[in-house]
Amino acid sequence: MANKIDSNATGLRFAEEASLGVLIGSPIWYPLEPNSYNDFGGQIATVARTPISATRQNKKGTTTDLDASGGWNQDLTMSNLTRLLQSFFFAAARQKVTNYPLASVGVAMGAILASADDYTAASGLSGILSGALIYASGFSVSANNGLKVANAASSGTAASVADGLADEATPPAAAKIEVVGHEFASATMDIAMNGSLVRLSRVSGAFDLTTLPLIVGEWIYLGDDTAGNRFVNNVGFARISAIATTYLEFDKTSWAGVNEAGTGKLIRIYFGTVIRNEPSAANIVRKTVQLERTLGNDANGTMSEYIVGAVANELTLNIPTADKVAVDLSFVGIDNEQRDGTTGVKSGSRPALAPESALNTSSDFSRIKLSSVSITNANVTPLFAFASDIKLTVNNNVSANKAIGTLGAFDTTAGNFDVNGTMEVYFADIAAVQAVRNNADITLDFAIVKDNKGILFDIPLIALGDGRLNVEKDQPIKLPLSTNAAESAYGYTLLFTAFPYLPTLAA
């Protein structure tokens, strides 16, 4: 037997459950990179016997309860949070067409023939529109990777693109295509202002904008690195407030909108995977997981422990100054299991961790904006220019359900979906202080862009608290704020978007 096991010998993974406490068939154990742990495992409660006795000694007690929980801290990367966020939002991701969807087992890409310029797969490719922007990655032949434009509507097994593909008989298992945006036909789209709201309007052709895989409240990026694929003055992130056959209307934009014709231009928009707390009960789903922590090896193999029936409880996004973005996550489970090397880890595939860069708070933030809510102005003046610290917390207020005859819990109950946080900003205008006093309707969004990918968080409705100015000698005046989010006009409190591809211009 080893004298000790070092922490560096441990590892952390999670797998999705089909129902509470029951893994899906052929589970995939997705790898994680914890920086530290917090209350991970099962805490046993015992009660001693204390009979009246002349010896005044307690008798050995008995086990009465088990609390299973798992918490850890990790760096934020572009993709390591997306799948788990479904559990925290109690919602399925609204993902665009891809051969590797989050909701099901992926389908490997088939052979590519240069003569056909088709991406093929056994299934799963239906729903790609003509004009869709497809991002391909993981192919062995470089010509088959990168951004492509669909030149016809796809079938379930083939997606035709205008770009020249090369022969590739057997693409690697990791080869992937995903719809990341749309290119409109030349000279068909203009910007037409609706008061101070911005409309991307169809001025010719017959394309129906309601057929795009978009919802009200979703964010897109309007524009492209190629000048012929973007407007001159209307470029940037935008939130959709209305979708009609002939237009998309935006009530939040990162630019000041102006009327502009798209004469001679192939206007492009980019979009991604959306996760939000769903306003419709039919779309609310509890996605539970099992957490696996390996604990090094004994004489017979890998030792491990599991949090079973783990329900996402609390997530805190930490955004300090001149540092990396980190996330604290915690789950409440119904049971805790331990396995020695003879028993081994649970069955399933365990893919290797794909290397990704951490996201920093100095150069990777493309946008942070705290402003008043407006239904008539898409580009409201922000309440501050710079922030020095932001914390955003999502809390499902999960509690374990205990019962006679059950060690641990038989289920869990979720409370309100609370979204709150704190931020400290540099004071520049009294408007932010007045917004606190007046209990104004406030909104916050921020986007992080790196290596042509992006993530965006949007909180449509916030009540600000605190607001007492911090004035110190020889220091800039700062304003600490608390942010308490509420259900917005869109029906949700928090929305997250993961952009698989963004133009370099978005950074």
N, C-alpha and C positions, 0 to 999 in steps of 0.2 A: 504494500500500500504506500502511495506517495505521502511524503511528509506534509505537503501543501499543494494547493492549486492556485496559480496566479490569475489575476483578473484578465490579463491579456489572452488567456486561453479560452475565454468565454465568447459566446456569440449570441445574437438576437435575431429572430425571424418571426413572421406571423403568417397564418393561413386563414382563409375565410371559412366560415361555418355554413352548412346548409340550414341548420336550425340551431337553437340555443344548445351548446354543448356537443353538437354533432358536426364533425368536419364534412366538407363536400367530398364527393368521390374523387380519387386521385388528386389530393390537395397539392397546391403549390406553396412552398414555404418561402415567402419573399424576404430577402435580407434587409437588415437595418444596420445603422452605424451609431450606436449610442455613445454619447460622451460620458454619461453618468446615469446611475439608476436612483429611483426614489420609491421605497416601499414596494419592492418587487417580490412576489411570492405569496405564501399563505401564512397568516398569523393565527396561531392556535390559542384558544382561550380555555383555561382549566379552572375548575372550582374545587377547592380542598374540602375534605370532611372535617368538621369541627365539633365532635361530640363532647358532652360534659364528661370530664374524666379527671380523676385525682392526679394523673400524670401531667395534665394540662398540655398535651401534645396533639397536634393535628394529625389526621390520617391522610394517606395518599388520596388525592382528588381524582377527578375524572375529566376527560375532554368534553367540553360543552359547545364549542363553536369554532368556526374557521372563517376568516375574512381573506378573500383572495383579491389581489390587486396588482397592477403592474404599471409602473411609471418610469419614464426615462427622458433624458435631454438629448437632442440631436441637432446637428447643423441642418439648415434648410438648403436644399438643392432644387433644381428645376422640376424634378420628377419624384422625389422620395416621399412626398406628402400626399399626392393626388389620390391614390387608391385608399389610403386611410381616412382621408377627409370625408369620404362617403359615410363612414361610420359615425363621425362627429356631427355631420349634418343630418343624419337619419334619412338619407336620400341616395338614390342611384345617380351616378354621373350622367349628364347629357352629353354623350360623346358623338363626334362625327364619324363617318364611315371609315373603318380601318380593318385590316385583317387580324389585328390583335386587340379586340375590345376589352375593356375592363370587366364587362358583364359576363363574359363567357370564355371558353377555351379558344385560343387563337388558331388560325388556319394558316399553314405554311404557304408561302408564295410558290407558284408553279413556274414552269419554263417560260422564258421570254424569247420571242422571235423578232429579230430586227425587221423582218419583212412586214410584220403586223403592227408593231408598236403598241402591244397590249401587255398590261400586267395581268397575270392570271392566277387564280386560286380555285380550289375545289368548291368553295362557297364563300359567302360573306361579303361580296363586293357590290351588291345591289344598292341603288340609291344615290350613286354618284351622278351629278348633273353635268351636262355639257357646259364647259366653262369652269368647272371646279378646279381649284388649285390643289394638286396632290403632291405631298412631300414624301419622297422615297428614301429609305435609309437601310443600311445593312447588306446591300447587294455586293457581290464580289467584283462585278464590273462597274467601274466608276461612272460610266455613261448612264447607268440605270438608277443612280442615286441623284438626289437633289429635287428641286422644285419643277413640277411638270403641270401642263394644262390639259384637262380632259377635252377631247374634241367630239365626244358623243356621250349620250347617257349610257351608263354601265349596265351590263347584265349581272347576274349573280356570280358569274365566274370570270369576267373579264372587264378591264377598264382600259379604254383606248385613249392614248395621249398624242398630242401633236408633236411632241419632242422626239427626236430620233433615239430609239433604244438600241441596245446591242444584244446579240445572242448570249443567253445565259441559261444553260440547260437545267441546272439544279441550284437555285439560289440558296444561301445559308439559311438555317432555321430562324435566325434573327432578322431576316429581310422583312421589311415592313413598309406599307403604304398607308397614308392617312390623309383625309381631306382637311385642309388647313385654311381654305379661303375660296374666293370666287373671282374670276375675271369676266367683266362685262364686255360685250361686243363694242367695237369702236364707235364713238360718238353717240352712244345711247344713254349716257348718264350725265346729269348736271347736278350742281348744288343750287337748290332753290330755297331761300330763307323763308320760314314761316314765322314772321315776326323776328324774335331773337332765337328761335329754335332752328335747327339745321336739318334740311331734308336732302337725302341722296335720291334724286328723282329720275325716273325713266322718261326720256323725251322722244324716243323712237324705238322701234322694235316691239316685240310682243312678250319679252321675258317677264314672268310673273314672280315678283320678289317674295311672295308668300311661300314659294316652293323652296326657298333657301332654308337650311336647317338651323333657323334662328328663333329665339323667343324674345318677347318684350322684357327688358331689363338686362339683356345680355350685352356684353361689350365686344366691340370689333376694333380693328385697326384699319383706317382708311388710308391707302397710299402704298407706294412701292419704291424700291430703290431706283428703278428705271423711270426716268422723267415722263416717258410716254404712257406710263401706267398709273399716273397719279395726277391730281389737280395741283395747281401751283400754290394756292393759298389755303386749301382745305385738306390738311394732312394731320393725322394723329389718332389717338384713342377716342372712342365715342361710345356712349351708352344708348341703346335703342329704346325709345319710348313708344313707338308705334310702328306697325308693319302693315303695309297695304300692297295691293297688286302693283302699284306703280311707284312706290317710294318706301324708304326707311327714314324715320324721323328720329333725331337724336336730341335728348334733353341734357346731356352732359358731353362736352367735347374738350379736348386739350388745346384747342385753337379757337380763335375768334372767327366764327363763320361769316362768310360773305357769298353773295351770288357768284356763280362761276360756271361757265360752259365747259363741257368735256369734249369739245370739238377735236376730232382726230385722236382721241385717247382711249386706250383700253384700261378703264379704271379697275383697280383691284382692291378687294377688302380681304382681311384676314380674321379668322375667328378660331375658337378652340373648344376645349372641354369645359362645360359649365357644371358646377355643383353649388346648390343653394339649399337652404332649409325650405322645403316645399310648402306652398300655401294650401294645396289640395290634399286632403286626407288620403286620397287614393294613391298619391305619390310618396307618402311618408313610409319609409321602410327601415327597420332596425337591422343593420348589417353587423353581425357579431363575428369575432375572430378568436383564434387561439394564439397565444403568445408562447414562443419556445425560446428558452434561454439554455444554451449548452454550457456545461460546467467543467470542461476539460475531460480527460480520460481517466478511468480506473484501469485495473488489470485486464478488463474484458471489452472495453470499448468506451464510447462517448456517454457521459452522464448528462442528464438534462432535467429541467423542470418546466412545467406548463401552467399557464393561467387559462382555464377552460371557460367557455361561455363569456368571453371578455366583451364588455359593452363600453364604447367610448364615452368617457366622462368629461374630462377637461383638457383643453389645449390652450397654450399660451405662446403667442408669437412675440419674440423679443427682438426689438430693433434698436440697438444702442448706437451711439456715435462712433465712427471710425472703428468698426468691428465687423464681425460676420453676423448674419441673421441666424438665430437659433430658435428651436421649438421645444417646449415642454409638453409631453403627452401623458395622460393617465387613463387607465381602464379599470373598471370594476368587474370582477369575475364571479362565477358561481362556485368554482372549485380550483384546487391547486393539486397538481400531480408531480411526483418525482419518479425518475426512471434511472436505473443503474446501467452500466455498460453492457451487461448481459441482455437486458431487455432492449436496449438501444433506443434511438429516437423514433418518433412516429413516422409512418410511411408517407411517401410523397416525394415530389421532385424539389430540389433545392438549387435554383439557378445561382450562378455567381453574381456578385455585386458589380453592376456596371459603374465604372468610375465617373464621377461628376464633381464639378467644382462647387465649393461653397459660395454662397451669395454674400457679397459685402455691402455695407451700408454707405460706402463712400462713392462708388462709381456705378453700381448696378441698379440704382433706383432711377427709373425714367420719369416718374411722376409721383408726387404726394400732394393731395389737395384737400383741405378742410374749408368748406364754404357753406353759405346759407343755401337751403333747399329752394329751388325756383322751378315753377312749372312753365315759365315763359322765357327763361334766359338760359341758354346752353353753356355759357361761359361766364359764370358769376365770379366776381373778384374774390380771391382767396382771403381767408382771415389772417393768414400769416405767410411769410416767405420761406422760413426755414424752421425745421424742428430738430431737437437734439436727442430726443428719446421717445420711442413709441412702444407700448405694450398693448396687445390685443388678445383678449381671453374669450374663448368659447366654452360655456359650461352647460352640460346637459342635466346636471343635478341628479345623477344616477344614484340610487340606493338599492342595496341588496334585500331581497325578500327571504326571510327566515321562516322555518316551520318545524314543528315537532317531527322527528324522524329523519331530518335532513341535516347532515353536517356540511356547513357551507350555506349555500343559498339555492333555492329551487328556481329563482328567476330574479329579475331586476325591474325596477320602476324608474322611468325617466321623469324628471320635473320639467320646468320651463326651459326653453332654449334661450339662455342668457348670453348676450354678447356685450362685453364692456371692456374698458381699458383705461390707460392713462397716457398722456403725452405731455411733453414740455416743449414749448415753442418760444422763439425769440420775439419779444414784443416789438411791434412796429406801428400798431394802430389800435385805438381804443375800441374799435368795432368788435374785436374778439371778446373783450371784457363785457361789453354791453350785450353781446349774444348770450353770455352765461346768465346775466341778470334777467334778461327778457325771456329766458327759456325758449330761445329761438329754435326753429327746425334747422338742423345742421346735417351735413353729409360729408363723409370721408371716403376717399379712394386712394389707392397707391398701386403702382405698377413697378415690377422688377424685370429688367430685360438683360439678357446675357447670352452671347453666342447664338444669336438669332432665335432665341426662345424667350418666353415670357410667362409671368404669372401676375394676376391682378386680383386684389381684394376690394370689394365695394360694400360700404355700409350706407344705404340710402337715407336713413333717418336716425339722428342722434340727438340726445339732450346733453348739453355740456354742464359740468359741475366744476367745483373748485374755483378757479379764475382769480385767485389772489396773487397780484404781481409780486415777484421776487426781485427786490432791488438791493444790490450789494455794491459796496464801494469798488470802483475800478473794474466793474463787470457789466456785461450787457444785461439789460432787464429781460427776465424770462417770465413766462406765464405757464404755470402748471394747470393742466386741464384733466378732468375725468370725462370719459365718454360712455354713455349708457344708451345702447341701441334699442330700437323698438321696431315693431312691424311697420313696414313702409306702405306706400300706396301701391307698390308692386306685389304686396302680399308676403314678402319675405324680409328677414332681418339682415342677412349676410349672404353675399354671392362671391364665389371664387371662380376664376377662369384660368386655365392652363393653356397657353398658346404653344402648340408643337413647333410652329415656325412663325417668325416675324422678320420683316426686312430689317437690314442694318440701320435704316433710318429711325426705327422705333426706339433705339437705345438712347 
